[in-house]
Every structure is written in structure tokens, then in C-alpha cells.
Amino acid sequence: MQSLERGLAMLLAFDAEHARLTLREAAEATGFSRPAARRLLLTLEALGYISSDGSTYQLTSRVLTLGYGFLASRSIHEVAERHLERLSASIGESSSLSMLDETDVVFVVRVPTHRIMNYRLSVGARLPAYVSAHGRVLLANISDEALDRYFRQAELLRFNSRTCTSEVQLRAALAKVRSQGWAMIDQEFETNVRAIGAPVRDAAGLVVAAIGCSCHAGRVSIDQLSEEFLPCLRETAAAITADLGGSPEGSPGRHRTPPQQ
């Protein structure tokens, strides 16, 4: 029982402000001796809950399995769908929720409209993160290290004359998204398609998903998208976040790091 208690204490020593810990820092954070802290870290590393670069330690995505039972009882998909249904009914456009998977966003909830010309996306569809409103919201809220890794891995293709493929410009755009709390894409991926996105946070204040709506550029102007649709979208994001036990503003400095594949 004591070993279990100590192991959990070590896992809890890691947080947004202490995503990486040296052996000395881990010992100080838990109050354990360095030998004891080292044994715990090595055990947790062997079990796959912690990884090390040789000098520092950090949590791995496997720690998420510890909370799976609780999360499964209140799926984000379930929570989001009813809110997105109301959003789509209100604005008359399709809406969706997506999550970041390596360099893409994956749509996990989709509420389509019955328009003849509806944007062609379905649950399970993937888009390059840098050219989607959902993706820019998610990229804007990951750690600096994760963002660096993203740009090392992502292939920044040009889909049309509007597509931004400059890492410098994309980083500036992501900084703006992080500051203002939402993203807009104007025909950067597919001509005649505009989209906006906003973050969804969990109880810890971390951005775990993004919601958004897409529309035909000939039907919805930039002004209408920002003045009419955006307030509804942000209100919906706040409602989903509240249902997940989080705060719309989140916690400063806390960002999600996508799991290593």
C-alpha cells in the first residue's frame, strides 16, 4: 500500500508547470529521498507511465488509462453532440468536434445540415491541422515542445493560392489564435469553404478538443461568420466545457501535449 501511495504521489508531482522533472526536482516535489525517488521513477518508466530523455522525466499518454473508467461514463462525444445539434439548428450550418492525432485533426462528432451543398466531412474524416480551424485551435494550445515536434513532422502542402505554408507565418497565426481564443480559416484548404473553431477544455483546464462550423463562402460572408456565428460557437464551446467540469478560460500556461505514437 505504501508503494502504491508513493507511486501515485510521484505521478501527481507532474503538472502543467512541471511537465518535466529532474531526479532532484522529483525528490523535492514528493519529499522522498533521491534513491527512493529514483526507484519510483524507474518503476513507473518500466510500466510505461513515465519516459526519460536521460536527464529529465515526463508523463506518457498511458497515464490517461488511469482515468478511462471515469471518462467512459461521461464521454465527451456524448456531451458534445447535443450541444452541437442545438448550434447547427441555430446557425443553419454543419458543426463538428475534432481532436488532434499527430499532424491531423480527426472528426469525432459531426452534425450535418440538410443543405444540398454541405461540406463533405463525416465522423472519422481527417484534415491537415494547419489548414483547418479546428486544427489551429488545437495546435495553438499544445506545449511549445509539442508544437516544435509538429512542425518537424508535418508536411506543409499548398492546396491553393490561399494556403499558408510558411512556418513563421503559421506560428504567428497560432499565437493570435491562442490569444483571442478562436480560429478562422478562409478557403485555405478547399476553395469556397470557410470555417471557424473554438476550444473545449476539461476539468483540468486543458484543451482536449475543438468544435467548429464550416460553410460555403458564397453563402456566408466573413463578417457574418465572425459577427453572427462566432458568438454562438463560443457559447457552445463554453457549455460543453462546463459540462466536462472545466472553465472556458482554462488555466494560464496549461497546454495539452498530444500522445506519442
LOROMI-170806 format. One record per residue (C-alpha): residue number from 1; residue in one letter; x, y, z. Coordinates in steps of 0.25 Angstrom, whole numbers, plus 5000, padded with zeros to 4 digits. Layout:
BEGIN
<site><num>NUM</num><residu>A</residu><xx>X</xx><yy>Y</yy><zz>Z</zz></site>
...
END
This chain:
BEGIN
<site><num>1</num><residu>M</residu><xx>5000</xx><yy>5000</yy><zz>5000</zz></site>
<site><num>2</num><residu>Q</residu><xx>5011</xx><yy>5009</yy><zz>5003</zz></site>
<site><num>3</num><residu>S</residu><xx>5018</xx><yy>5007</yy><zz>4990</zz></site>
<site><num>4</num><residu>L</residu><xx>5005</xx><yy>5010</yy><zz>4983</zz></site>
<site><num>5</num><residu>E</residu><xx>5003</xx><yy>5023</yy><zz>4991</zz></site>
<site><num>6</num><residu>R</residu><xx>5017</xx><yy>5027</yy><zz>4987</zz></site>
<site><num>7</num><residu>G</residu><xx>5015</xx><yy>5023</yy><zz>4972</zz></site>
<site><num>8</num><residu>L</residu><xx>5003</xx><yy>5032</yy><zz>4971</zz></site>
<site><num>9</num><residu>A</residu><xx>5009</xx><yy>5043</yy><zz>4979</zz></site>
<site><num>10</num><residu>M</residu><xx>5021</xx><yy>5043</yy><zz>4968</zz></site>
<site><num>11</num><residu>L</residu><xx>5011</xx><yy>5043</yy><zz>4957</zz></site>
<site><num>12</num><residu>L</residu><xx>5004</xx><yy>5055</yy><zz>4963</zz></site>
<site><num>13</num><residu>A</residu><xx>5017</xx><yy>5063</yy><zz>4964</zz></site>
<site><num>14</num><residu>F</residu><xx>5016</xx><yy>5065</yy><zz>4949</zz></site>
<site><num>15</num><residu>D</residu><xx>5006</xx><yy>5076</yy><zz>4945</zz></site>
<site><num>16</num><residu>A</residu><xx>5006</xx><yy>5087</yy><zz>4934</zz></site>
<site><num>17</num><residu>E</residu><xx>5016</xx><yy>5096</yy><zz>4941</zz></site>
<site><num>18</num><residu>H</residu><xx>5025</xx><yy>5084</yy><zz>4944</zz></site>
<site><num>19</num><residu>A</residu><xx>5023</xx><yy>5075</yy><zz>4931</zz></site>
<site><num>20</num><residu>R</residu><xx>5038</xx><yy>5071</yy><zz>4932</zz></site>
<site><num>21</num><residu>L</residu><xx>5045</xx><yy>5068</yy><zz>4945</zz></site>
<site><num>22</num><residu>T</residu><xx>5060</xx><yy>5064</yy><zz>4948</zz></site>
<site><num>23</num><residu>L</residu><xx>5062</xx><yy>5054</yy><zz>4959</zz></site>
<site><num>24</num><residu>R</residu><xx>5065</xx><yy>5065</yy><zz>4969</zz></site>
<site><num>25</num><residu>E</residu><xx>5053</xx><yy>5072</yy><zz>4966</zz></site>
<site><num>26</num><residu>A</residu><xx>5044</xx><yy>5060</yy><zz>4967</zz></site>
<site><num>27</num><residu>A</residu><xx>5050</xx><yy>5056</yy><zz>4980</zz></site>
<site><num>28</num><residu>E</residu><xx>5048</xx><yy>5071</yy><zz>4985</zz></site>
<site><num>29</num><residu>A</residu><xx>5033</xx><yy>5071</yy><zz>4980</zz></site>
<site><num>30</num><residu>T</residu><xx>5030</xx><yy>5058</yy><zz>4987</zz></site>
<site><num>31</num><residu>G</residu><xx>5038</xx><yy>5059</yy><zz>4999</zz></site>
<site><num>32</num><residu>F</residu><xx>5045</xx><yy>5046</yy><zz>4996</zz></site>
<site><num>33</num><residu>S</residu><xx>5060</xx><yy>5043</yy><zz>4997</zz></site>
<site><num>34</num><residu>R</residu><xx>5067</xx><yy>5043</yy><zz>4984</zz></site>
<site><num>35</num><residu>P</residu><xx>5069</xx><yy>5028</yy><zz>4984</zz></site>
<site><num>36</num><residu>A</residu><xx>5054</xx><yy>5025</yy><zz>4987</zz></site>
<site><num>37</num><residu>A</residu><xx>5050</xx><yy>5035</yy><zz>4976</zz></site>
<site><num>38</num><residu>R</residu><xx>5059</xx><yy>5029</yy><zz>4966</zz></site>
<site><num>39</num><residu>R</residu><xx>5054</xx><yy>5015</yy><zz>4969</zz></site>
<site><num>40</num><residu>L</residu><xx>5039</xx><yy>5020</yy><zz>4967</zz></site>
<site><num>41</num><residu>L</residu><xx>5043</xx><yy>5027</yy><zz>4954</zz></site>
<site><num>42</num><residu>L</residu><xx>5050</xx><yy>5015</yy><zz>4949</zz></site>
<site><num>43</num><residu>T</residu><xx>5038</xx><yy>5006</yy><zz>4952</zz></site>
<site><num>44</num><residu>L</residu><xx>5028</xx><yy>5016</yy><zz>4946</zz></site>
<site><num>45</num><residu>E</residu><xx>5037</xx><yy>5017</yy><zz>4934</zz></site>
<site><num>46</num><residu>A</residu><xx>5037</xx><yy>5001</yy><zz>4933</zz></site>
<site><num>47</num><residu>L</residu><xx>5022</xx><yy>5001</yy><zz>4934</zz></site>
<site><num>48</num><residu>G</residu><xx>5021</xx><yy>5011</yy><zz>4923</zz></site>
<site><num>49</num><residu>Y</residu><xx>5015</xx><yy>5023</yy><zz>4931</zz></site>
<site><num>50</num><residu>I</residu><xx>5027</xx><yy>5032</yy><zz>4930</zz></site>
<site><num>51</num><residu>S</residu><xx>5038</xx><yy>5034</yy><zz>4920</zz></site>
<site><num>52</num><residu>S</residu><xx>5052</xx><yy>5039</yy><zz>4921</zz></site>
<site><num>53</num><residu>D</residu><xx>5062</xx><yy>5046</yy><zz>4912</zz></site>
<site><num>54</num><residu>G</residu><xx>5073</xx><yy>5043</yy><zz>4921</zz></site>
<site><num>55</num><residu>S</residu><xx>5073</xx><yy>5055</yy><zz>4930</zz></site>
<site><num>56</num><residu>T</residu><xx>5058</xx><yy>5058</yy><zz>4931</zz></site>
<site><num>57</num><residu>Y</residu><xx>5045</xx><yy>5051</yy><zz>4933</zz></site>
<site><num>58</num><residu>Q</residu><xx>5031</xx><yy>5053</yy><zz>4927</zz></site>
<site><num>59</num><residu>L</residu><xx>5018</xx><yy>5046</yy><zz>4927</zz></site>
<site><num>60</num><residu>T</residu><xx>5014</xx><yy>5038</yy><zz>4915</zz></site>
<site><num>61</num><residu>S</residu><xx>5000</xx><yy>5036</yy><zz>4910</zz></site>
<site><num>62</num><residu>R</residu><xx>4998</xx><yy>5023</yy><zz>4917</zz></site>
<site><num>63</num><residu>V</residu><xx>4994</xx><yy>5031</yy><zz>4930</zz></site>
<site><num>64</num><residu>L</residu><xx>4981</xx><yy>5034</yy><zz>4922</zz></site>
<site><num>65</num><residu>T</residu><xx>4977</xx><yy>5020</yy><zz>4924</zz></site>
<site><num>66</num><residu>L</residu><xx>4976</xx><yy>5022</yy><zz>4939</zz></site>
<site><num>67</num><residu>G</residu><xx>4964</xx><yy>5031</yy><zz>4937</zz></site>
<site><num>68</num><residu>Y</residu><xx>4958</xx><yy>5024</yy><zz>4926</zz></site>
<site><num>69</num><residu>G</residu><xx>4947</xx><yy>5017</yy><zz>4934</zz></site>
<site><num>70</num><residu>F</residu><xx>4942</xx><yy>5031</yy><zz>4939</zz></site>
<site><num>71</num><residu>L</residu><xx>4943</xx><yy>5037</yy><zz>4925</zz></site>
<site><num>72</num><residu>A</residu><xx>4936</xx><yy>5026</yy><zz>4919</zz></site>
<site><num>73</num><residu>S</residu><xx>4924</xx><yy>5028</yy><zz>4928</zz></site>
<site><num>74</num><residu>R</residu><xx>4923</xx><yy>5042</yy><zz>4922</zz></site>
<site><num>75</num><residu>S</residu><xx>4928</xx><yy>5042</yy><zz>4908</zz></site>
<site><num>76</num><residu>I</residu><xx>4932</xx><yy>5056</yy><zz>4902</zz></site>
<site><num>77</num><residu>H</residu><xx>4925</xx><yy>5051</yy><zz>4889</zz></site>
<site><num>78</num><residu>E</residu><xx>4912</xx><yy>5049</yy><zz>4897</zz></site>
<site><num>79</num><residu>V</residu><xx>4913</xx><yy>5062</yy><zz>4904</zz></site>
<site><num>80</num><residu>A</residu><xx>4917</xx><yy>5070</yy><zz>4891</zz></site>
<site><num>81</num><residu>E</residu><xx>4907</xx><yy>5064</yy><zz>4881</zz></site>
<site><num>82</num><residu>R</residu><xx>4894</xx><yy>5070</yy><zz>4888</zz></site>
<site><num>83</num><residu>H</residu><xx>4901</xx><yy>5084</yy><zz>4889</zz></site>
<site><num>84</num><residu>L</residu><xx>4905</xx><yy>5083</yy><zz>4874</zz></site>
<site><num>85</num><residu>E</residu><xx>4891</xx><yy>5079</yy><zz>4870</zz></site>
<site><num>86</num><residu>R</residu><xx>4886</xx><yy>5092</yy><zz>4876</zz></site>
<site><num>87</num><residu>L</residu><xx>4897</xx><yy>5100</yy><zz>4870</zz></site>
<site><num>88</num><residu>S</residu><xx>4894</xx><yy>5095</yy><zz>4856</zz></site>
<site><num>89</num><residu>A</residu><xx>4880</xx><yy>5097</yy><zz>4857</zz></site>
<site><num>90</num><residu>S</residu><xx>4882</xx><yy>5111</yy><zz>4862</zz></site>
<site><num>91</num><residu>I</residu><xx>4892</xx><yy>5115</yy><zz>4851</zz></site>
<site><num>92</num><residu>G</residu><xx>4887</xx><yy>5106</yy><zz>4840</zz></site>
<site><num>93</num><residu>E</residu><xx>4901</xx><yy>5101</yy><zz>4837</zz></site>
<site><num>94</num><residu>S</residu><xx>4908</xx><yy>5088</yy><zz>4840</zz></site>
<site><num>95</num><residu>S</residu><xx>4916</xx><yy>5087</yy><zz>4852</zz></site>
<site><num>96</num><residu>S</residu><xx>4926</xx><yy>5077</yy><zz>4858</zz></site>
<site><num>97</num><residu>L</residu><xx>4936</xx><yy>5073</yy><zz>4869</zz></site>
<site><num>98</num><residu>S</residu><xx>4950</xx><yy>5068</yy><zz>4866</zz></site>
<site><num>99</num><residu>M</residu><xx>4963</xx><yy>5064</yy><zz>4873</zz></site>
<site><num>100</num><residu>L</residu><xx>4978</xx><yy>5065</yy><zz>4869</zz></site>
<site><num>101</num><residu>D</residu><xx>4984</xx><yy>5052</yy><zz>4864</zz></site>
<site><num>102</num><residu>E</residu><xx>4999</xx><yy>5054</yy><zz>4861</zz></site>
<site><num>103</num><residu>T</residu><xx>4999</xx><yy>5064</yy><zz>4849</zz></site>
<site><num>104</num><residu>D</residu><xx>4984</xx><yy>5063</yy><zz>4846</zz></site>
<site><num>105</num><residu>V</residu><xx>4971</xx><yy>5066</yy><zz>4853</zz></site>
<site><num>106</num><residu>V</residu><xx>4961</xx><yy>5055</yy><zz>4853</zz></site>
<site><num>107</num><residu>F</residu><xx>4946</xx><yy>5058</yy><zz>4853</zz></site>
<site><num>108</num><residu>V</residu><xx>4939</xx><yy>5050</yy><zz>4864</zz></site>
<site><num>109</num><residu>V</residu><xx>4925</xx><yy>5057</yy><zz>4865</zz></site>
<site><num>110</num><residu>R</residu><xx>4918</xx><yy>5062</yy><zz>4853</zz></site>
<site><num>111</num><residu>V</residu><xx>4905</xx><yy>5069</yy><zz>4852</zz></site>
<site><num>112</num><residu>P</residu><xx>4902</xx><yy>5072</yy><zz>4837</zz></site>
<site><num>113</num><residu>T</residu><xx>4891</xx><yy>5080</yy><zz>4831</zz></site>
<site><num>114</num><residu>H</residu><xx>4881</xx><yy>5077</yy><zz>4820</zz></site>
<site><num>115</num><residu>R</residu><xx>4887</xx><yy>5086</yy><zz>4810</zz></site>
<site><num>116</num><residu>I</residu><xx>4889</xx><yy>5081</yy><zz>4796</zz></site>
<site><num>117</num><residu>M</residu><xx>4903</xx><yy>5087</yy><zz>4797</zz></site>
<site><num>118</num><residu>N</residu><xx>4908</xx><yy>5083</yy><zz>4810</zz></site>
<site><num>119</num><residu>Y</residu><xx>4923</xx><yy>5082</yy><zz>4813</zz></site>
<site><num>120</num><residu>R</residu><xx>4927</xx><yy>5068</yy><zz>4811</zz></site>
<site><num>121</num><residu>L</residu><xx>4932</xx><yy>5063</yy><zz>4824</zz></site>
<site><num>122</num><residu>S</residu><xx>4928</xx><yy>5051</yy><zz>4833</zz></site>
<site><num>123</num><residu>V</residu><xx>4932</xx><yy>5044</yy><zz>4846</zz></site>
<site><num>124</num><residu>G</residu><xx>4946</xx><yy>5039</yy><zz>4845</zz></site>
<site><num>125</num><residu>A</residu><xx>4950</xx><yy>5049</yy><zz>4834</zz></site>
<site><num>126</num><residu>R</residu><xx>4964</xx><yy>5055</yy><zz>4835</zz></site>
<site><num>127</num><residu>L</residu><xx>4969</xx><yy>5068</yy><zz>4831</zz></site>
<site><num>128</num><residu>P</residu><xx>4983</xx><yy>5074</yy><zz>4832</zz></site>
<site><num>129</num><residu>A</residu><xx>4983</xx><yy>5082</yy><zz>4845</zz></site>
<site><num>130</num><residu>Y</residu><xx>4990</xx><yy>5095</yy><zz>4839</zz></site>
<site><num>131</num><residu>V</residu><xx>4979</xx><yy>5097</yy><zz>4829</zz></site>
<site><num>132</num><residu>S</residu><xx>4967</xx><yy>5095</yy><zz>4838</zz></site>
<site><num>133</num><residu>A</residu><xx>4960</xx><yy>5104</yy><zz>4848</zz></site>
<site><num>134</num><residu>H</residu><xx>4959</xx><yy>5092</yy><zz>4858</zz></site>
<site><num>135</num><residu>G</residu><xx>4974</xx><yy>5089</yy><zz>4855</zz></site>
<site><num>136</num><residu>R</residu><xx>4979</xx><yy>5103</yy><zz>4858</zz></site>
<site><num>137</num><residu>V</residu><xx>4971</xx><yy>5103</yy><zz>4871</zz></site>
<site><num>138</num><residu>L</residu><xx>4977</xx><yy>5090</yy><zz>4875</zz></site>
<site><num>139</num><residu>L</residu><xx>4991</xx><yy>5094</yy><zz>4871</zz></site>
<site><num>140</num><residu>A</residu><xx>4990</xx><yy>5107</yy><zz>4878</zz></site>
<site><num>141</num><residu>N</residu><xx>4988</xx><yy>5100</yy><zz>4891</zz></site>
<site><num>142</num><residu>I</residu><xx>4999</xx><yy>5090</yy><zz>4891</zz></site>
<site><num>143</num><residu>S</residu><xx>5012</xx><yy>5091</yy><zz>4898</zz></site>
<site><num>144</num><residu>D</residu><xx>5024</xx><yy>5098</yy><zz>4891</zz></site>
<site><num>145</num><residu>E</residu><xx>5031</xx><yy>5085</yy><zz>4890</zz></site>
<site><num>146</num><residu>A</residu><xx>5019</xx><yy>5078</yy><zz>4884</zz></site>
<site><num>147</num><residu>L</residu><xx>5018</xx><yy>5089</yy><zz>4874</zz></site>
<site><num>148</num><residu>D</residu><xx>5033</xx><yy>5089</yy><zz>4870</zz></site>
<site><num>149</num><residu>R</residu><xx>5031</xx><yy>5074</yy><zz>4868</zz></site>
<site><num>150</num><residu>Y</residu><xx>5018</xx><yy>5076</yy><zz>4860</zz></site>
<site><num>151</num><residu>F</residu><xx>5026</xx><yy>5085</yy><zz>4850</zz></site>
<site><num>152</num><residu>R</residu><xx>5037</xx><yy>5075</yy><zz>4849</zz></site>
<site><num>153</num><residu>Q</residu><xx>5027</xx><yy>5064</yy><zz>4845</zz></site>
<site><num>154</num><residu>A</residu><xx>5016</xx><yy>5072</yy><zz>4837</zz></site>
<site><num>155</num><residu>E</residu><xx>5017</xx><yy>5073</yy><zz>4822</zz></site>
<site><num>156</num><residu>L</residu><xx>5012</xx><yy>5087</yy><zz>4819</zz></site>
<site><num>157</num><residu>L</residu><xx>5006</xx><yy>5085</yy><zz>4805</zz></site>
<site><num>158</num><residu>R</residu><xx>5000</xx><yy>5096</yy><zz>4797</zz></site>
<site><num>159</num><residu>F</residu><xx>4985</xx><yy>5093</yy><zz>4794</zz></site>
<site><num>160</num><residu>N</residu><xx>4982</xx><yy>5106</yy><zz>4787</zz></site>
<site><num>161</num><residu>S</residu><xx>4987</xx><yy>5120</yy><zz>4785</zz></site>
<site><num>162</num><residu>R</residu><xx>4981</xx><yy>5124</yy><zz>4799</zz></site>
<site><num>163</num><residu>T</residu><xx>4988</xx><yy>5113</yy><zz>4807</zz></site>
<site><num>164</num><residu>C</residu><xx>4999</xx><yy>5117</yy><zz>4817</zz></site>
<site><num>165</num><residu>T</residu><xx>5011</xx><yy>5108</yy><zz>4817</zz></site>
<site><num>166</num><residu>S</residu><xx>5021</xx><yy>5117</yy><zz>4824</zz></site>
<site><num>167</num><residu>E</residu><xx>5025</xx><yy>5112</yy><zz>4838</zz></site>
<site><num>168</num><residu>V</residu><xx>5028</xx><yy>5126</yy><zz>4842</zz></site>
<site><num>169</num><residu>Q</residu><xx>5014</xx><yy>5131</yy><zz>4838</zz></site>
<site><num>170</num><residu>L</residu><xx>5007</xx><yy>5119</yy><zz>4843</zz></site>
<site><num>171</num><residu>R</residu><xx>5013</xx><yy>5121</yy><zz>4857</zz></site>
<site><num>172</num><residu>A</residu><xx>5009</xx><yy>5136</yy><zz>4857</zz></site>
<site><num>173</num><residu>A</residu><xx>4995</xx><yy>5131</yy><zz>4853</zz></site>
<site><num>174</num><residu>L</residu><xx>4995</xx><yy>5121</yy><zz>4865</zz></site>
<site><num>175</num><residu>A</residu><xx>5000</xx><yy>5131</yy><zz>4875</zz></site>
<site><num>176</num><residu>K</residu><xx>4988</xx><yy>5140</yy><zz>4870</zz></site>
<site><num>177</num><residu>V</residu><xx>4978</xx><yy>5128</yy><zz>4872</zz></site>
<site><num>178</num><residu>R</residu><xx>4983</xx><yy>5125</yy><zz>4886</zz></site>
<site><num>179</num><residu>S</residu><xx>4982</xx><yy>5140</yy><zz>4890</zz></site>
<site><num>180</num><residu>Q</residu><xx>4968</xx><yy>5142</yy><zz>4884</zz></site>
<site><num>181</num><residu>G</residu><xx>4962</xx><yy>5128</yy><zz>4887</zz></site>
<site><num>182</num><residu>W</residu><xx>4957</xx><yy>5124</yy><zz>4873</zz></site>
<site><num>183</num><residu>A</residu><xx>4961</xx><yy>5122</yy><zz>4859</zz></site>
<site><num>184</num><residu>M</residu><xx>4956</xx><yy>5125</yy><zz>4845</zz></site>
<site><num>185</num><residu>I</residu><xx>4960</xx><yy>5119</yy><zz>4832</zz></site>
<site><num>186</num><residu>D</residu><xx>4956</xx><yy>5125</yy><zz>4819</zz></site>
<site><num>187</num><residu>Q</residu><xx>4957</xx><yy>5116</yy><zz>4807</zz></site>
<site><num>188</num><residu>E</residu><xx>4972</xx><yy>5111</yy><zz>4811</zz></site>
<site><num>189</num><residu>F</residu><xx>4969</xx><yy>5096</yy><zz>4809</zz></site>
<site><num>190</num><residu>E</residu><xx>4957</xx><yy>5096</yy><zz>4800</zz></site>
<site><num>191</num><residu>T</residu><xx>4952</xx><yy>5107</yy><zz>4791</zz></site>
<site><num>192</num><residu>N</residu><xx>4939</xx><yy>5113</yy><zz>4795</zz></site>
<site><num>193</num><residu>V</residu><xx>4939</xx><yy>5107</yy><zz>4809</zz></site>
<site><num>194</num><residu>R</residu><xx>4941</xx><yy>5116</yy><zz>4821</zz></site>
<site><num>195</num><residu>A</residu><xx>4941</xx><yy>5111</yy><zz>4836</zz></site>
<site><num>196</num><residu>I</residu><xx>4943</xx><yy>5115</yy><zz>4850</zz></site>
<site><num>197</num><residu>G</residu><xx>4947</xx><yy>5108</yy><zz>4862</zz></site>
<site><num>198</num><residu>A</residu><xx>4948</xx><yy>5109</yy><zz>4877</zz></site>
<site><num>199</num><residu>P</residu><xx>4954</xx><yy>5101</yy><zz>4888</zz></site>
<site><num>200</num><residu>V</residu><xx>4947</xx><yy>5091</yy><zz>4898</zz></site>
<site><num>201</num><residu>R</residu><xx>4954</xx><yy>5089</yy><zz>4912</zz></site>
<site><num>202</num><residu>D</residu><xx>4954</xx><yy>5078</yy><zz>4922</zz></site>
<site><num>203</num><residu>A</residu><xx>4953</xx><yy>5080</yy><zz>4937</zz></site>
<site><num>204</num><residu>A</residu><xx>4968</xx><yy>5082</yy><zz>4938</zz></site>
<site><num>205</num><residu>G</residu><xx>4967</xx><yy>5094</yy><zz>4929</zz></site>
<site><num>206</num><residu>L</residu><xx>4974</xx><yy>5087</yy><zz>4917</zz></site>
<site><num>207</num><residu>V</residu><xx>4969</xx><yy>5088</yy><zz>4903</zz></site>
<site><num>208</num><residu>V</residu><xx>4965</xx><yy>5074</yy><zz>4899</zz></site>
<site><num>209</num><residu>A</residu><xx>4956</xx><yy>5076</yy><zz>4886</zz></site>
<site><num>210</num><residu>A</residu><xx>4952</xx><yy>5087</yy><zz>4877</zz></site>
<site><num>211</num><residu>I</residu><xx>4938</xx><yy>5090</yy><zz>4872</zz></site>
<site><num>212</num><residu>G</residu><xx>4935</xx><yy>5098</yy><zz>4859</zz></site>
<site><num>213</num><residu>C</residu><xx>4925</xx><yy>5100</yy><zz>4847</zz></site>
<site><num>214</num><residu>S</residu><xx>4928</xx><yy>5101</yy><zz>4833</zz></site>
<site><num>215</num><residu>C</residu><xx>4920</xx><yy>5108</yy><zz>4822</zz></site>
<site><num>216</num><residu>H</residu><xx>4921</xx><yy>5111</yy><zz>4807</zz></site>
<site><num>217</num><residu>A</residu><xx>4928</xx><yy>5125</yy><zz>4805</zz></site>
<site><num>218</num><residu>G</residu><xx>4917</xx><yy>5129</yy><zz>4795</zz></site>
<site><num>219</num><residu>R</residu><xx>4906</xx><yy>5127</yy><zz>4805</zz></site>
<site><num>220</num><residu>V</residu><xx>4913</xx><yy>5133</yy><zz>4818</zz></site>
<site><num>221</num><residu>S</residu><xx>4922</xx><yy>5145</yy><zz>4818</zz></site>
<site><num>222</num><residu>I</residu><xx>4934</xx><yy>5147</yy><zz>4827</zz></site>
<site><num>223</num><residu>D</residu><xx>4926</xx><yy>5158</yy><zz>4835</zz></site>
<site><num>224</num><residu>Q</residu><xx>4914</xx><yy>5148</yy><zz>4837</zz></site>
<site><num>225</num><residu>L</residu><xx>4923</xx><yy>5137</yy><zz>4841</zz></site>
<site><num>226</num><residu>S</residu><xx>4930</xx><yy>5146</yy><zz>4851</zz></site>
<site><num>227</num><residu>E</residu><xx>4919</xx><yy>5154</yy><zz>4856</zz></site>
<site><num>228</num><residu>E</residu><xx>4907</xx><yy>5144</yy><zz>4856</zz></site>
<site><num>229</num><residu>F</residu><xx>4913</xx><yy>5130</yy><zz>4856</zz></site>
<site><num>230</num><residu>L</residu><xx>4925</xx><yy>5132</yy><zz>4865</zz></site>
<site><num>231</num><residu>P</residu><xx>4917</xx><yy>5137</yy><zz>4878</zz></site>
<site><num>232</num><residu>C</residu><xx>4908</xx><yy>5124</yy><zz>4876</zz></site>
<site><num>233</num><residu>L</residu><xx>4921</xx><yy>5115</yy><zz>4874</zz></site>
<site><num>234</num><residu>R</residu><xx>4928</xx><yy>5121</yy><zz>4886</zz></site>
<site><num>235</num><residu>E</residu><xx>4915</xx><yy>5120</yy><zz>4895</zz></site>
<site><num>236</num><residu>T</residu><xx>4914</xx><yy>5105</yy><zz>4891</zz></site>
<site><num>237</num><residu>A</residu><xx>4929</xx><yy>5102</yy><zz>4894</zz></site>
<site><num>238</num><residu>A</residu><xx>4927</xx><yy>5108</yy><zz>4908</zz></site>
<site><num>239</num><residu>A</residu><xx>4915</xx><yy>5100</yy><zz>4910</zz></site>
<site><num>240</num><residu>I</residu><xx>4922</xx><yy>5087</yy><zz>4906</zz></site>
<site><num>241</num><residu>T</residu><xx>4934</xx><yy>5091</yy><zz>4915</zz></site>
<site><num>242</num><residu>A</residu><xx>4925</xx><yy>5094</yy><zz>4927</zz></site>
<site><num>243</num><residu>D</residu><xx>4918</xx><yy>5080</yy><zz>4925</zz></site>
<site><num>244</num><residu>L</residu><xx>4932</xx><yy>5074</yy><zz>4926</zz></site>
<site><num>245</num><residu>G</residu><xx>4935</xx><yy>5081</yy><zz>4939</zz></site>
<site><num>246</num><residu>G</residu><xx>4944</xx><yy>5092</yy><zz>4933</zz></site>
<site><num>247</num><residu>S</residu><xx>4945</xx><yy>5107</yy><zz>4932</zz></site>
<site><num>248</num><residu>P</residu><xx>4944</xx><yy>5114</yy><zz>4918</zz></site>
<site><num>249</num><residu>E</residu><xx>4957</xx><yy>5122</yy><zz>4921</zz></site>
<site><num>250</num><residu>G</residu><xx>4964</xx><yy>5110</yy><zz>4926</zz></site>
<site><num>251</num><residu>S</residu><xx>4977</xx><yy>5111</yy><zz>4934</zz></site>
<site><num>252</num><residu>P</residu><xx>4988</xx><yy>5120</yy><zz>4929</zz></site>
<site><num>253</num><residu>G</residu><xx>5000</xx><yy>5113</yy><zz>4924</zz></site>
<site><num>254</num><residu>R</residu><xx>4994</xx><yy>5099</yy><zz>4923</zz></site>
<site><num>255</num><residu>H</residu><xx>4994</xx><yy>5093</yy><zz>4910</zz></site>
<site><num>256</num><residu>R</residu><xx>4992</xx><yy>5079</yy><zz>4905</zz></site>
<site><num>257</num><residu>T</residu><xx>5003</xx><yy>5070</yy><zz>4899</zz></site>
<site><num>258</num><residu>P</residu><xx>4998</xx><yy>5060</yy><zz>4889</zz></site>
<site><num>259</num><residu>P</residu><xx>5002</xx><yy>5046</yy><zz>4892</zz></site>
<site><num>260</num><residu>Q</residu><xx>5014</xx><yy>5040</yy><zz>4885</zz></site>
<site><num>261</num><residu>Q</residu><xx>5011</xx><yy>5030</yy><zz>4875</zz></site>
END
